[in-house]
Amino acid sequence: MSNVPGLDEFRSFFLDEVEEAAEEIESTDAIPERVLKRAAELGAYRLTLPEEHGGFDLKLSDYLPYLEASAEGPGAGRMLVHLTNGVWRPIAEFGTDEQRKLIAGLASGDEVVAFCLTEQAGGTGRDLRSRAVKTQDDWLLSGEKHLITFADRATHFLLVVGTDSEHEEASLTAFLVPRETDGFEIDVSQPTMGIHGTGHAFLRYENMRVPDRFRLGVVGQGLEVALSFLDYSRISLSTCMVGLAKRAMDEAVAFSKRRETFGKLISSRQAIQGHIADMHTDVTAGRALVRAAATDYDEGLPVRIIAATAKLFCLNMVGRVTDLALKVHGGYGFTKAAPIERIYRDARGFWFEEGTQEIQRLVIARGVLDSA
């Protein structure tokens, strides 16, 4: 489509304009309105959205280079791209005609939907503690969520809660709840180590009355709704790790070519060259694995195992690469003056987004054993 931004232009926005706002984002823990507006003008929110809703309708394989490019800048920037270009999918697949009207608002940036699964006391799956009890006409929702991205500016919240007896295995149901719903407490007091500006928050609700028309999908379909976002999103998130790892490597390479010790650039040192070779190998391998997963997705093949495999590998990969990049920088990398300091912190957020290493191993092992 002719309106799709060029990849170089897209990367420049995140490496120049968003990067220029990095200090402000770090100090205020908020993304400036000018950045949000420019992202919308560039089309960052509409890359994968269907044309009928104002999007560019990119296939996953075509979208990943854009997402990787966004991840080379500050973490808040890639979150803008990653969340919006993924969260529309469960709404499109399971939503009513009225709920699907939200998707056009996502494309323009006028609407923001926060995906709400994780709980502080109940994990992220069948052990969720939040509950919805059916009354004659409505539902009463009680519980909490935490680490909810962009809760500070979300207009709607995709909540996944239990709808069964507390003494039985959980049956989960999803709801698309407007921000202004009575009884909805949004506590934006959860500062994080990195990925500043993404408005992480606690959500609390006690007997919050929600009309049945806010239900997303049928009763008991909540896990399916969540997975329709998560399988796709794990591939996308893996690409974000590749992009951030590439940025860390680029910073290390540039620093090695200007830093001298004993009269020689450290880029000439065998130890430093070994670090650079290892970083390059990791980034290249991670990118190849993620692109293979995207190809399977685009061809309609099952991706649960390869999506979890990509995420597990890239989690370990981005950790190794940012560790090595910090080593190359030496003590300077431990100061706020060095971009690698922020990059290192931002990378640690991946450990907890959409399933830990342990969860990915469980998904992979079960899939391999079931297919054996």
RODO-2510 file (C-alpha; in nm, 4 decimals, decimal comma):
residues 372
     n   res          X          Y          Z
     1     m     0,0000     0,0000     0,0000
     2     s     0,1419     0,3361    -0,1020
     3     n     0,0702     0,5023     0,2340
     4     v     0,2872     0,2623     0,4309
     5     p     0,5860     0,4596     0,5638
     6     g     0,9299     0,3719     0,4323
     7     l     1,1346     0,1577     0,6686
     8     d     1,4227     0,4072     0,6819
     9     e     1,1830     0,6904     0,7662
    10     f     1,0193     0,4739     1,0310
    11     r     1,3513     0,3823     1,1935
    12     s     1,4643     0,7449     1,1873
    13     f     1,1573     0,8528     1,3818
    14     f     1,2407     0,6175     1,6701
    15     l     1,6181     0,6687     1,6618
    16     d     1,5961     1,0462     1,6218
    17     e     1,2694     1,1992     1,7428
    18     v     1,1825     0,9447     2,0120
    19     e     1,5480     0,9217     2,1159
    20     e     1,5607     1,3011     2,1511
    21     a     1,2671     1,2754     2,3925
    22     a     1,4290     0,9938     2,5931
    23     e     1,5546     1,2136     2,8763
    24     e     1,2103     1,3743     2,9109
    25     i     1,0426     1,0323     2,9080
    26     e     1,2838     0,9034     3,1724
    27     s     1,2293     1,2043     3,4010
    28     t     0,8505     1,2397     3,3655
    29     d     0,7659     0,8702     3,3060
    30     a     0,5315     0,9814     3,0292
    31     i     0,5462     1,0002     2,6497
    32     p     0,5165     1,3611     2,5282
    33     e     0,2039     1,4398     2,3284
    34     r     0,4150     1,5545     2,0329
    35     v     0,5658     1,2048     2,0082
    36     l     0,2242     1,0378     2,0264
    37     k     0,0935     1,2696     1,7560
    38     r     0,3913     1,2133     1,5260
    39     a     0,3620     0,8358     1,5703
    40     a    -0,0002     0,8571     1,4588
    41     e     0,0902     1,0748     1,1577
    42     l     0,3578     0,8236     1,0592
    43     g     0,1079     0,5371     1,0721
    44     a     0,2766     0,3526     1,3585
    45     y    -0,0551     0,2412     1,5082
    46     r    -0,2091     0,1037     1,1889
    47     l     0,0587    -0,1157     1,0320
    48     t    -0,1195    -0,4513     1,0760
    49     l    -0,4774    -0,3298     1,1173
    50     p    -0,7266    -0,4293     0,8448
    51     e    -0,7842    -0,1826     0,5627
    52     e    -1,1554    -0,1744     0,6445
    53     h    -1,0632    -0,0194     0,9797
    54     g    -0,8124     0,2279     0,8374
    55     g    -0,5032     0,0097     0,8597
    56     f    -0,2265    -0,0950     0,6202
    57     d    -0,3038    -0,4671     0,6628
    58     l     0,0619    -0,5770     0,6650
    59     k     0,1336    -0,9479     0,6992
    60     l     0,3362    -1,0407     1,0051
    61     s     0,6482    -1,1037     0,7933
    62     d     0,6206    -0,7555     0,6402
    63     y     0,5439    -0,5918     0,9751
    64     l     0,8349    -0,7348     1,1753
    65     p     1,1080    -0,5163     1,0175
    66     y     0,9088    -0,2087     1,1257
    67     l     0,8629    -0,3377     1,4775
    68     e     1,2305    -0,4313     1,5030
    69     a     1,3223    -0,0799     1,3895
    70     s     1,0966     0,0767     1,6540
    71     a     1,2657    -0,1345     1,9228
    72     e     1,6031     0,0215     1,8440
    73     g     1,4824     0,3382     2,0166
    74     p     1,3541     0,3914     2,3724
    75     g     1,1285     0,1173     2,5070
    76     a     0,8201     0,3368     2,5201
    77     g     0,8335     0,3834     2,1436
    78     r     0,8277     0,0151     2,0558
    79     m     0,5463    -0,0358     2,3078
    80     l     0,3322     0,2104     2,1113
    81     v     0,3777    -0,0015     1,7995
    82     h     0,3710    -0,3452     1,9603
    83     l     0,0557    -0,3103     2,1698
    84     t    -0,1684    -0,1351     1,9191
    85     n    -0,0743    -0,3630     1,6294
    86     g    -0,1573    -0,6712     1,8346
    87     v    -0,4448    -0,5940     2,0689
    88     w    -0,6934    -0,5353     1,7849
    89     r    -0,6861    -0,9050     1,6919
    90     p    -0,9015    -1,0463     1,9746
    91     i    -1,1456    -0,7584     1,9247
    92     a    -1,1741    -0,8346     1,5532
    93     e    -1,2069    -1,2101     1,6083
    94     f    -1,4365    -1,2207     1,9091
    95     g    -1,5986    -0,8782     1,9261
    96     t    -1,9470    -0,7657     1,8314
    97     d    -2,0001    -0,5177     1,5496
    98     e    -2,0202    -0,2430     1,8101
    99     q    -1,6950    -0,3501     1,9777
   100     r    -1,5147    -0,3702     1,6427
   101     k    -1,5789    -0,0002     1,5896
   102     l    -1,2954     0,0561     1,8378
   103     i    -1,0398    -0,0698     1,5861
   104     a    -1,0621     0,2401     1,3677
   105     g    -0,9913     0,4476     1,6787
   106     l    -0,6825     0,2374     1,7475
   107     a    -0,5562     0,3082     1,3956
   108     s    -0,5818     0,6841     1,4480
   109     g    -0,4552     0,6808     1,8053
   110     d    -0,7822     0,8213     1,9396
   111     e    -0,8507     0,4960     2,1257
   112     v    -0,6105     0,2900     2,3375
   113     v    -0,6922    -0,0611     2,4599
   114     a    -0,4901    -0,2063     2,7482
   115     f    -0,4527    -0,5859     2,7649
   116     c    -0,5175    -0,6971     3,1228
   117     l    -0,4247    -1,0504     3,2230
   118     t    -0,1501    -1,0487     3,4874
   119     e    -0,2381    -1,0398     3,8553
   120     q    -0,0085    -0,9844     4,1501
   121     a    -0,1569    -1,2718     4,3524
   122     g    -0,2931    -1,4980     4,0795
   123     g    -0,0450    -1,5266     3,7944
   124     t    -0,1494    -1,4941     3,4307
   125     g    -0,3522    -1,8052     3,3459
   126     r    -0,5996    -2,0479     3,4951
   127     d    -0,5084    -1,9380     3,8479
   128     l    -0,6492    -1,5864     3,8031
   129     r    -0,8176    -1,4622     4,1205
   130     s    -1,0381    -1,1978     3,9566
   131     r    -1,3976    -1,3149     3,9298
   132     a    -1,7121    -1,2145     3,7427
   133     v    -2,0510    -1,3152     3,8855
   134     k    -2,3586    -1,3023     3,6602
   135     t    -2,6639    -1,1147     3,7801
   136     q    -2,9923    -1,0994     3,5929
   137     d    -2,8735    -0,8409     3,3397
   138     d    -2,5113    -0,7614     3,4231
   139     w    -2,1863    -0,8972     3,5634
   140     l    -2,0211    -0,8036     3,8914
   141     l    -1,6411    -0,8036     3,8547
   142     s    -1,4102    -0,8176     4,1570
   143     g    -1,0328    -0,8438     4,1703
   144     e    -0,7127    -0,6734     4,0594
   145     k    -0,4563    -0,6583     3,7808
   146     h    -0,1043    -0,5215     3,7847
   147     l     0,1712    -0,4083     3,5490
   148     i    -0,0924    -0,3062     3,2946
   149     t     0,0771    -0,1215     3,0089
   150     f    -0,0619     0,2195     2,9054
   151     a    -0,3256     0,2070     3,1798
   152     d    -0,2543     0,5772     3,2285
   153     r    -0,4006     0,6630     2,8871
   154     a    -0,6160     0,3645     2,7905
   155     t    -0,9753     0,4334     2,6894
   156     h    -1,0734     0,0638     2,7229
   157     f    -0,9393    -0,2366     2,9118
   158     l    -0,9513    -0,5948     2,7862
   159     l    -0,9999    -0,7803     3,1164
   160     v    -0,9732    -1,1590     3,1442
   161     v    -1,1323    -1,2925     3,4639
   162     g    -1,2725    -1,6156     3,6076
   163     t    -1,6435    -1,6866     3,5705
   164     d    -1,6713    -2,0124     3,7670
   165     s    -1,6805    -2,1253     4,1260
   166     e    -1,3622    -2,0519     4,3199
   167     h    -1,3458    -2,4239     4,4052
   168     e    -1,3336    -2,5479     4,0453
   169     e    -1,0772    -2,5272     3,7668
   170     a    -1,0996    -2,1797     3,6229
   171     s    -1,3270    -2,0984     3,3316
   172     l    -1,2133    -1,7614     3,2011
   173     t    -1,4156    -1,4917     3,0250
   174     a    -1,3035    -1,1659     2,8642
   175     f    -1,4647    -0,8229     2,8928
   176     l    -1,3929    -0,4992     2,7062
   177     v    -1,4486    -0,2379     2,9755
   178     p    -1,4545     0,1419     2,9177
   179     r    -1,2285     0,3498     3,1399
   180     e    -1,5154     0,5516     3,2880
   181     t    -1,6969     0,2463     3,4276
   182     d    -1,8103     0,3118     3,7860
   183     g    -1,6029     0,1312     4,0464
   184     f    -1,2943     0,1003     3,8267
   185     e    -0,9830     0,2158     4,0163
   186     i    -0,6754     0,2844     3,8034
   187     d    -0,3735     0,3334     4,0297
   188     v    -0,0828     0,4677     3,8236
   189     s     0,1731     0,4292     4,1004
   190     q     0,3817     0,1384     3,9752
   191     p     0,7165     0,2816     3,8576
   192     t     0,9385     0,0314     3,6817
   193     m     1,3115    -0,0275     3,6363
   194     g     1,2938     0,0464     3,2648
   195     i     1,0603     0,1036     2,9680
   196     h     0,9587     0,4337     3,1235
   197     g     0,6637     0,6256     2,9832
   198     t     0,4392     0,3224     2,9404
   199     g     0,2021     0,4011     3,2267
   200     h     0,2111     0,0679     3,4109
   201     a    -0,0590     0,0557     3,6755
   202     f    -0,2626    -0,1439     3,9240
   203     l    -0,6294    -0,1967     3,8420
   204     r    -0,8757    -0,2667     4,1222
   205     y    -1,2488    -0,3380     4,1089
   206     e    -1,4943    -0,4645     4,3678
   207     n    -1,8436    -0,5641     4,2521
   208     m    -1,7929    -0,3417     3,9472
   209     r    -2,1144    -0,3637     3,7475
   210     v    -2,0460    -0,4438     3,3811
   211     p    -2,3238    -0,4841     3,1216
   212     d    -2,3266    -0,8160     2,9365
   213     r    -2,2745    -0,6267     2,6082
   214     f    -1,9168    -0,5555     2,7260
   215     r    -1,8370    -0,9283     2,7224
   216     l    -1,5813    -1,0190     2,4528
   217     g    -1,6597    -1,3619     2,3139
   218     v    -1,8766    -1,6232     2,4837
   219     v    -1,8633    -1,7180     2,8508
   220     g    -1,5678    -1,9490     2,9144
   221     q    -1,3775    -1,8334     2,6046
   222     g    -1,1403    -1,6024     2,7900
   223     l    -0,8314    -1,8191     2,7541
   224     e    -0,8899    -1,8447     2,3791
   225     v    -0,9306    -1,4667     2,3614
   226     a    -0,6041    -1,4182     2,5511
   227     l    -0,4125    -1,6684     2,3377
   228     s    -0,5328    -1,5032     2,0162
   229     f    -0,3265    -1,2067     2,1331
   230     l    -0,0414    -1,3926     2,3040
   231     d     0,0744    -1,6338     2,0303
   232     y     0,0967    -1,3495     1,7786
   233     s     0,2363    -1,1159     2,0396
   234     r     0,5149    -1,3514     2,1473
   235     i     0,6504    -1,3480     1,7932
   236     s     0,6228    -0,9696     1,7840
   237     l     0,7853    -0,9344     2,1244
   238     s     1,0731    -1,1545     2,0128
   239     t     1,1337    -0,9130     1,7257
   240     c     1,1442    -0,6279     1,9774
   241     m     1,4206    -0,8147     2,1599
   242     v     1,6127    -0,8491     1,8333
   243     g     1,5777    -0,4752     1,7685
   244     l     1,6942    -0,3754     2,1153
   245     a     1,9828    -0,6232     2,1036
   246     k     2,0884    -0,4785     1,7679
   247     r     2,0846    -0,1286     1,9172
   248     a     2,2978    -0,2483     2,2105
   249     m     2,5447    -0,4063     1,9680
   250     d     2,5547    -0,0912     1,7546
   251     e     2,6294     0,1207     2,0627
   252     a     2,9068    -0,1199     2,1655
   253     v     3,0625    -0,1193     1,8171
   254     a     3,0538     0,2616     1,7937
   255     f     3,2042     0,2992     2,1418
   256     s     3,4807     0,0470     2,0664
   257     k     3,5836     0,2493     1,7612
   258     r     3,6355     0,5698     1,9606
   259     r     3,7588     0,4429     2,2990
   260     e     4,1378     0,4123     2,3357
   261     t     4,3440     0,2281     2,5956
   262     f     4,7233     0,2254     2,5953
   263     g     4,7207     0,4176     2,2698
   264     k     4,5023     0,1739     2,0747
   265     l     4,1330     0,1623     1,9961
   266     i     3,9680    -0,1120     2,1961
   267     s     3,8062    -0,2342     1,8711
   268     s     4,1507    -0,3742     1,7861
   269     r     4,1556    -0,5873     2,1026
   270     q     4,0876    -0,9556     2,0515
   271     a     3,8633    -0,9768     2,3582
   272     i     3,6429    -0,6929     2,2333
   273     q     3,6277    -0,8443     1,8851
   274     g     3,5134    -1,1705     2,0431
   275     h     3,2317    -0,9892     2,2240
   276     i     3,1238    -0,8215     1,8993
   277     a     3,1282    -1,1520     1,7118
   278     d     2,9137    -1,3178     1,9818
   279     m     2,6666    -1,0286     1,9785
   280     h     2,6355    -1,0354     1,6013
   281     t     2,5829    -1,4123     1,6014
   282     d     2,3117    -1,3889     1,8658
   283     v     2,1242    -1,1069     1,6913
   284     t     2,1414    -1,2807     1,3531
   285     a     2,0200    -1,6127     1,4955
   286     g     1,7360    -1,4474     1,6874
   287     r     1,6183    -1,2593     1,3797
   288     a     1,6202    -1,5766     1,1671
   289     l     1,4158    -1,7702     1,4244
   290     v     1,1577    -1,4936     1,4595
   291     r     1,1191    -1,4521     1,0840
   292     a     1,0668    -1,8304     1,0515
   293     a     0,7882    -1,8100     1,3101
   294     a     0,6306    -1,5200     1,1205
   295     t     0,6334    -1,7184     0,7969
   296     d     0,4501    -2,0061     0,9679
   297     y     0,1950    -1,7603     1,1070
   298     d     0,1337    -1,6006     0,7673
   299     e     0,0855    -1,9454     0,6133
   300     g    -0,1775    -2,0363     0,8723
   301     l     0,0344    -2,3019     1,0444
   302     p     0,0206    -2,3646     1,4225
   303     v     0,2658    -2,1311     1,5929
   304     r     0,2259    -2,1882     1,9659
   305     i     0,5477    -2,3898     1,9978
   306     i     0,7630    -2,1856     1,7602
   307     a     0,6331    -1,8593     1,9122
   308     a     0,7344    -1,9784     2,2591
   309     t     1,0659    -2,1063     2,1184
   310     a     1,1404    -1,7677     1,9625
   311     k     1,0587    -1,5889     2,2842
   312     l     1,2690    -1,8228     2,4979
   313     f     1,5709    -1,7919     2,2702
   314     c     1,5387    -1,4152     2,2332
   315     l     1,4962    -1,3655     2,6089
   316     n     1,8296    -1,5356     2,6664
   317     m     1,9796    -1,3647     2,3611
   318     v     1,8920    -1,0077     2,4600
   319     g     2,0284    -1,0752     2,8072
   320     r     2,3611    -1,1986     2,6696
   321     v     2,3941    -0,9180     2,4167
   322     t     2,3181    -0,6350     2,6599
   323     d     2,5558    -0,7881     2,9147
   324     l     2,8350    -0,7949     2,6559
   325     a     2,7529    -0,4445     2,5308
   326     l     2,7795    -0,3128     2,8855
   327     k     3,1157    -0,4888     2,9273
   328     v     3,2471    -0,3263     2,6100
   329     h     3,1525     0,0148     2,7494
   330     g     3,3321    -0,0509     3,0771
   331     g     3,2587     0,1848     3,3662
   332     y     3,1224     0,4517     3,1327
   333     g     2,8336     0,2203     3,0465
   334     f     2,7279     0,2224     3,4109
   335     t     2,6615     0,5976     3,3990
   336     k     2,3412     0,7723     3,2923
   337     a     2,5390     0,9500     3,0204
   338     a     2,5643     0,6270     2,8185
   339     p     2,2620     0,5094     2,6166
   340     i     2,3539     0,1493     2,7026
   341     e     2,2538     0,2167     3,0641
   342     r     1,8916     0,2751     2,9609
   343     i     1,9028     0,0002     2,6978
   344     y     2,0253    -0,2468     2,9611
   345     r     1,7346    -0,1585     3,1933
   346     d     1,4761    -0,1658     2,9146
   347     a     1,5915    -0,5146     2,8133
   348     r     1,5081    -0,6561     3,1563
   349     g     1,1387    -0,5814     3,1039
   350     f     1,1223    -0,8613     2,8469
   351     w     1,1722    -1,1165     3,1259
   352     f     0,8154    -1,0550     3,2406
   353     e     0,6186    -0,9555     2,9315
   354     e     0,3699    -1,2162     2,8106
   355     g     0,5191    -1,5123     2,9884
   356     t     0,8467    -1,5786     3,1676
   357     q     1,1245    -1,8131     3,0546
   358     e     0,9728    -2,0839     3,2702
   359     i     0,6323    -2,0478     3,1016
   360     q     0,7905    -2,0651     2,7543
   361     r     0,9763    -2,3846     2,8505
   362     l     0,6504    -2,5361     2,9745
   363     v     0,4674    -2,4492     2,6507
   364     i     0,7511    -2,5880     2,4385
   365     a     0,7930    -2,9084     2,6385
   366     r     0,4224    -2,9869     2,6380
   367     g     0,4002    -2,9248     2,2647
   368     v     0,6994    -3,1444     2,1884
   369     l     0,5793    -3,4266     2,4160
   370     d     0,2233    -3,4143     2,2799
   371     s     0,3498    -3,4409     1,9210
   372     a     0,5982    -3,7215     1,9885
***
